[in-house]
Amino acid sequence: CEVRPGPEFLTRSYLFYANRLFKALQFYYWDPSCRDPSYSLVIKGKLRLRQASWITRGATEADYHLHKVGIVFHSQKAMREVASWINQTSGEGCRGFLPPGRSWAPGALYEVLSAKTERDCTAALGFAMHELSLVRVERHFQPLLQPQQSGSQLVEELYLGDIHTDRGERLHYRPTGYQRPMQSALHHVHPCPACGIISRADEHHPPILPARAALPMQLSGSWVSTHCEVRPAVLFLTRYFTFHGNNHTWEGHYYHYSDPLCRQPTFTIYASGHYTQGIPSSKVRGGTELAFKVTQARVTPMDQGTVVMLNSSELGSCGLAGSWSAGVEQDITPTNGCLALGIKLPHTEYELFKTEQDTQERSLLYIGERPTDGSSPDSPNKRPTSYQAPLIRCAAASEEFSNYISLKYVGRKDANGNEALKPLPVAFLLFVALLFLRWD
């Protein structure tokens, strides 16, 4: 069950044909467990892949054209609500989309966009398919989970462009990051109970996901990224957090890279501070609201480009000016942060957290999605309403993640006694191929 900014709760099922046509199904829900459907959209169009993205490394840019979009309501309440959105906010051609008092007809499909008649009533829904303008397919192998089995199975994942965190910007935003990946119906991660349910659904029979017990928020412990993460504005990073529940303090490592496989480090940020007692979110059911204060931070430049940038920063704006060198950590607390990296100290962020268990009963931590415009959630009204990719609790991580926690670069002395960089082995990376999505 996906959470988009708003919040919106949905599941998706996309089918791409060899002739470049596609059919996309988006199922919307009232609840964060995706068990109470509201309405479904069936989207038909054509997709043309273009060239490798020069903005987001590893992605392919694409053009798409929508032929038609239809909506099926799953209750009178949903029909009434959507009709009021369209009647109030759309142009002349959409005002009479549904007459007031029209009774709900189960299974009826209403057209909200048609390329033939040039009618488009989708803006009121906050609907756009700009996610199709940035595409990436990853293929890797997952070890078989059964003890008596050996070998591995193919997993294919489709990454599509991210959704802007500001609903008002969504209709014209061109993505530079990704949403969480969609799984191939044939080659998906195992176990995945939702995969079969969603792939068999249609607009008249939306998927109802299995009930899951709500978990209390238990932050204490260490949590780590499960893969190389991509954020808008071309940021590649991994994260590693430790929370101390006894005194409500936290520390985090942010490892930044220049490539989409997180193999070419640029700089590392270490930050620490304290956080408040969480309260249930009134806006995003299932989420917990917290405030995090960042009081200390240290930066380690990892490549020469970052060293040059930091050494040329304004005096007193980022550590000791002119003293930066690769692989050497420097405290930026005395200069109240680092202007060149956009870090301000002390600093408070208003956050949204959620904990879950995956199908292998490993603990996952979801932290609020960062604002797409690169700003910080530094006021309550900027608190996130959706989540980043989950972190996994280190104690629950299986062996393929065990070395991942060591995604740090440690200094060692070279023959001249200077600090040199040597990467620790990263055994968890299971990628054996990186393919762009292509149709002939």
C-alpha positions in Angstrom: 0.0 0.0 0.0 1.7 3.2 -1.2 1.4 6.6 0.6 1.7 9.6 -1.7 1.8 13.3 -0.5 -1.5 14.5 0.6 -1.8 11.9 1.9 -3.2 9.6 -0.8 -3.2 5.8 -0.3 -3.0 3.7 -3.5 -1.8 0.5 -5.2 -0.8 0.4 -8.9 -0.7 -2.1 -11.7 0.9 -1.1 -15.0 1.0 -3.2 -18.2 3.3 -2.3 -21.1 2.7 -3.7 -24.6 5.3 -4.4 -27.3 3.7 -1.7 -29.6 4.5 0.9 -26.9 0.9 1.2 -25.7 0.3 0.9 -22.0 -2.6 0.4 -19.7 -2.2 1.6 -16.1 -4.5 0.9 -13.2 -4.4 3.1 -10.0 -6.6 2.0 -7.1 -7.3 4.7 -4.4 -8.3 3.9 -0.8 -9.7 5.7 2.2 -7.2 3.9 4.6 -3.4 3.4 4.8 -3.8 -0.4 4.7 -5.5 -0.3 1.2 -8.5 -2.3 2.4 -11.3 0.2 1.9 -11.3 1.2 -1.8 -12.6 4.6 -2.9 -12.2 4.7 -6.7 -10.1 3.3 -9.5 -8.5 4.9 -12.5 -7.9 3.1 -15.7 -5.3 5.0 -17.9 -4.5 4.2 -21.5 -1.9 5.8 -23.6 1.4 5.4 -25.5 5.0 5.6 -24.2 8.1 6.4 -26.2 11.5 6.0 -24.7 14.1 8.6 -25.6 17.6 8.8 -24.3 19.6 8.3 -21.2 18.8 11.1 -18.7 21.6 13.7 -18.5 20.1 14.9 -15.1 19.5 11.6 -13.3 22.2 9.2 -14.0 21.0 5.6 -14.6 17.5 6.7 -15.8 15.9 6.9 -19.2 13.8 9.8 -20.3 10.5 9.1 -22.0 7.6 10.9 -23.6 4.0 9.7 -23.0 0.6 10.6 -24.5 -2.6 9.8 -22.8 -5.5 8.5 -24.9 -8.1 8.2 -22.2 -8.6 8.0 -18.5 -11.7 6.5 -16.9 -12.9 6.4 -13.3 -14.9 3.7 -11.5 -16.4 4.6 -8.1 -16.6 2.0 -5.3 -19.1 3.8 -3.1 -21.7 6.6 -3.2 -19.4 8.6 -0.9 -16.5 8.4 -3.3 -18.7 9.4 -6.2 -20.1 12.4 -4.4 -16.7 13.6 -3.3 -15.0 13.3 -6.6 -18.0 14.8 -8.5 -17.8 17.9 -6.2 -14.1 18.3 -6.8 -14.6 18.2 -10.6 -17.7 20.4 -10.6 -16.1 23.0 -8.4 -12.6 23.3 -9.8 -12.8 22.3 -13.5 -13.5 24.4 -16.6 -16.8 24.7 -18.5 -16.4 21.4 -20.2 -16.3 19.5 -16.9 -18.9 21.3 -14.8 -21.6 18.9 -15.6 -19.4 15.8 -15.2 -21.9 14.3 -12.8 -25.3 15.9 -12.0 -25.8 16.5 -8.2 -27.7 13.7 -6.6 -26.7 11.1 -9.3 -26.9 7.7 -7.7 -23.9 5.4 -7.6 -23.8 2.7 -10.3 -21.5 -0.2 -9.3 -19.1 -1.0 -12.1 -20.0 2.1 -14.2 -17.0 3.7 -16.0 -17.0 7.5 -16.4 -14.6 9.1 -18.7 -12.5 12.0 -17.2 -10.0 12.4 -20.1 -10.4 11.8 -23.8 -7.8 12.7 -26.4 -10.4 12.4 -29.1 -12.9 14.9 -27.6 -10.1 17.0 -26.0 -11.9 16.7 -22.7 -9.7 16.7 -19.6 -11.3 16.7 -16.1 -8.3 15.1 -14.3 -6.8 18.2 -12.8 -9.4 18.3 -10.0 -8.1 14.8 -8.9 -4.5 16.0 -8.7 -3.8 13.4 -11.4 -0.8 13.4 -13.7 1.3 10.7 -15.2 4.6 12.6 -15.3 6.1 9.6 -13.4 6.4 8.0 -16.9 8.8 10.6 -18.0 11.7 9.0 -16.0 12.2 5.3 -16.2 14.7 2.8 -14.8 14.6 -1.0 -14.7 16.9 -2.9 -12.2 17.5 -6.6 -12.4 19.1 -8.6 -9.7 19.0 -12.0 -8.1 17.5 -12.9 -4.7 18.8 -15.9 -2.8 16.1 -18.6 -2.3 14.7 -18.3 1.2 14.0 -22.0 1.9 16.9 -23.6 3.9 16.7 -26.7 1.7 17.0 -24.7 -1.5 20.2 -23.3 -3.0 20.6 -20.8 -5.8 18.8 -17.6 -6.5 15.8 -16.2 -8.5 15.5 -13.3 -10.8 13.9 -10.1 -9.6 13.0 -7.2 -11.9 11.9 -3.8 -10.5 10.6 -0.8 -12.3 11.5 2.7 -11.0 9.3 5.5 -12.2 9.6 9.3 -11.5 8.8 10.7 -8.1 5.6 12.6 -7.2 6.0 16.3 -6.0 5.4 16.7 -2.3 3.4 19.9 -3.0 0.1 18.9 -4.5 -0.1 22.2 -6.3 3.2 21.6 -8.1 2.3 18.0 -9.1 0.6 18.7 -12.4 3.7 20.3 -14.1 6.6 18.8 -12.1 9.1 16.8 -14.1 10.7 14.2 -11.9 14.4 13.9 -11.1 14.1 11.1 -8.4 12.0 7.9 -8.1 9.1 6.4 -6.2 9.5 3.1 -4.5 9.9 0.4 -7.2 7.1 -1.6 -8.8 7.7 -5.4 -8.9 7.5 -7.4 -12.1 4.5 -9.7 -12.0 6.6 -12.6 -13.2 9.9 -11.8 -11.5 9.3 -10.2 -8.1 10.8 -10.4 -4.7 9.6 -13.3 -2.5 7.5 -13.5 -0.5 5.2 -10.9 -1.8 1.5 -11.6 -0.9 0.4 -8.2 -2.4 2.0 -8.8 -5.8 -0.5 -11.5 -6.9 -3.5 -9.7 -5.4 -2.7 -6.5 -7.2 -1.7 -8.1 -10.5 -5.0 -10.0 -10.7 -7.2 -7.0 -9.9 -9.0 -4.8 -12.4 -10.8 -1.4 -12.2 -14.1 -3.1 -11.2 -12.4 -5.4 -8.6 -9.8 -3.4 -6.7 -7.2 -5.3 -4.7 -8.0 -5.7 -1.0 -4.7 -6.2 0.8 -4.3 -8.6 3.7 -4.9 -7.1 7.2 -1.8 -6.2 9.1 -1.5 -5.6 12.8 -0.6 -2.1 13.8 2.8 -1.9 15.5 3.7 0.4 18.3 6.5 2.9 17.5 9.7 1.5 18.8 12.6 3.5 17.5 15.4 2.3 19.8 18.2 0.6 18.0 20.1 1.1 14.7 18.5 1.3 11.2 20.1 1.2 7.8 19.1 1.8 4.1 18.3 -1.3 2.2 19.7 0.0 -1.2 21.2 3.1 -2.8 18.5 5.8 -2.6 17.8 8.5 -5.2 16.3 11.8 -4.2 15.2 14.7 -6.4 17.9 17.2 -7.5 20.2 14.2 -8.3 21.2 13.0 -4.8 22.3 9.5 -4.3 22.8 8.4 -0.7 22.5 5.8 2.0 21.5 6.4 5.6 22.4 4.8 8.9 20.6 5.9 12.1 20.8 5.0 15.8 18.1 6.1 18.3 18.6 5.9 22.0 15.1 5.6 23.6 16.3 6.0 27.2 17.3 9.7 26.7 15.6 10.4 23.4 18.9 11.2 21.6 19.8 10.2 18.0 22.7 10.1 15.6 22.7 9.7 11.9 25.2 9.1 9.1 24.3 10.2 5.6 26.7 8.8 2.9 26.4 10.8 -0.4 27.6 9.5 -3.8 27.8 10.7 -7.4 26.4 7.5 -9.0 23.2 5.5 -8.8 24.9 2.4 -7.4 26.4 4.4 -4.5 30.0 3.3 -5.3 31.6 6.8 -5.8 31.5 8.7 -2.5 31.4 12.4 -2.5 30.9 13.4 1.2 29.6 12.0 4.5 27.5 13.9 7.1 27.3 12.8 10.7 24.6 14.6 12.7 23.2 14.2 16.2 20.7 15.7 18.6 17.5 14.7 20.4 13.9 14.1 19.6 10.5 14.5 21.2 8.0 11.9 22.4 5.9 10.8 19.4 2.2 11.4 19.1 -0.2 9.8 16.6 -0.6 11.8 13.4 -4.1 13.3 12.8 -3.3 13.8 9.1 -1.7 10.5 8.1 -3.3 7.5 9.8 -0.8 5.0 11.0 2.0 7.6 11.3 3.6 9.2 14.3 4.6 12.8 14.6 7.9 13.8 16.1 10.2 16.8 16.2 14.0 16.3 15.7 16.6 18.8 16.9 20.0 18.7 15.2 22.6 20.2 17.5 25.9 18.8 16.2 27.3 17.8 12.8 30.5 16.7 11.2 31.4 16.5 7.5 33.9 14.2 5.7 34.7 15.2 2.1 35.3 12.0 0.0 36.4 13.3 -3.4 38.5 16.2 -4.7 35.5 18.1 -6.1 33.9 18.4 -2.7 37.2 19.4 -1.1 37.6 22.2 -3.6 34.0 23.4 -3.0 34.4 23.4 0.8 37.8 25.1 0.7 36.4 27.9 -1.4 33.4 28.5 0.9 32.9 31.8 2.6 35.0 32.3 5.7 33.2 31.2 8.8 30.4 29.5 6.9 31.6 25.9 6.9 34.2 24.7 9.3 37.8 26.0 9.2 38.1 27.6 5.7 40.9 26.2 3.5 41.6 23.3 5.8 39.5 20.6 4.2 41.1 17.4 2.8 39.7 14.1 1.5 38.9 11.5 4.1 39.4 13.9 7.0 36.3 14.6 9.2 35.7 18.2 10.4 33.3 19.5 13.0 30.9 22.1 11.5 29.1 22.9 14.8 31.3 25.9 15.7 30.3 27.6 12.4 26.6 26.8 12.9 26.5 24.3 10.1 27.8 24.5 6.5 26.3 27.0 4.1 27.8 25.2 1.0 26.0 22.0 1.9 22.7 23.6 3.1 23.2 22.6 6.8 22.0 25.0 9.5 22.7 24.4 13.2 20.9 24.2 15.6 18.0 23.1 13.5 14.5 21.5 14.2 12.7 19.3 11.8 9.0 18.2 12.1 8.9 14.6 11.1 6.5 11.7 10.3 7.6 8.2 11.3 6.0 4.8 10.9 7.2 1.2 11.7 6.1 -2.0 10.0 7.2 -5.5 9.6 7.9 -7.0 6.1 6.8 -10.4 5.0 10.0 -11.9 6.5 9.1 -10.3 9.9 12.0 -7.8 9.7 11.4 -4.4 11.3 11.1 -1.5 8.9 11.2 2.2 9.7 9.7 4.8 7.4 10.8 8.4 7.8 8.9 11.3 6.2 9.6 12.2 2.6 11.8 15.2 2.1 10.2 18.3 0.3 10.8 18.0 -3.4 12.0 21.7 -3.6 15.0 20.8 -1.4 13.8 22.8 1.6 13.6 21.4 5.1 10.4 20.5 7.1 11.3 23.2 9.6 7.8 24.1 10.6 4.7 22.1 11.6 2.9 23.0 8.4 5.7 21.5 6.4 5.6 18.2 8.1 5.7 15.3 5.5 2.5 13.4 4.6 4.3 10.6 2.8 7.5 8.5 3.3 10.9 7.8 2.0 12.2 4.3 1.2 12.2 2.2 4.5 15.2 1.6 6.7 15.7 -1.9 8.1 16.5 -2.6 11.8 20.1 -3.8 11.9 19.3 -6.6 14.4 16.7 -7.9 12.1 18.8 -7.6 8.9 19.7 -10.9 7.2 23.2 -11.7 6.1 22.9 -9.9 2.8 22.7 -6.6 4.6 25.2 -7.3 7.3 28.2 -5.6 5.5 26.0 -2.8 4.3 26.2 -1.1 7.6 29.9 -0.6 6.9 29.3 1.6 3.9 31.9 4.0 5.3 35.2 4.8 3.8 38.1 4.5 6.3 41.4 6.3 6.2 44.6 4.4 5.9 48.2 5.7 5.5 49.9 5.5 2.2 53.6 5.2 1.6 54.1 8.9 2.3 52.2 8.8 5.6 49.2 10.7 4.1 45.6 9.6 4.5 44.3 7.6 1.5 40.8 6.2 0.9 40.0 2.6 0.8 36.4 1.3 0.5 35.3 -1.4 2.8 33.8 -4.4 0.9 30.1 -4.1 0.2 29.0 -7.7 0.0 25.3 -6.9 0.0 25.2 -5.4 -3.5 23.3 -8.0 -5.5 23.0 -6.2 -8.7 24.3 -8.3 -11.6 22.9 -6.2 -14.4 21.5 -2.8 -14.9 19.1 -2.6 -17.9 17.2 0.3 -19.4 13.6 -0.4 -20.2 13.1 -0.9 -23.9 10.4 -1.9 -26.3 11.1 -2.6 -30.0 
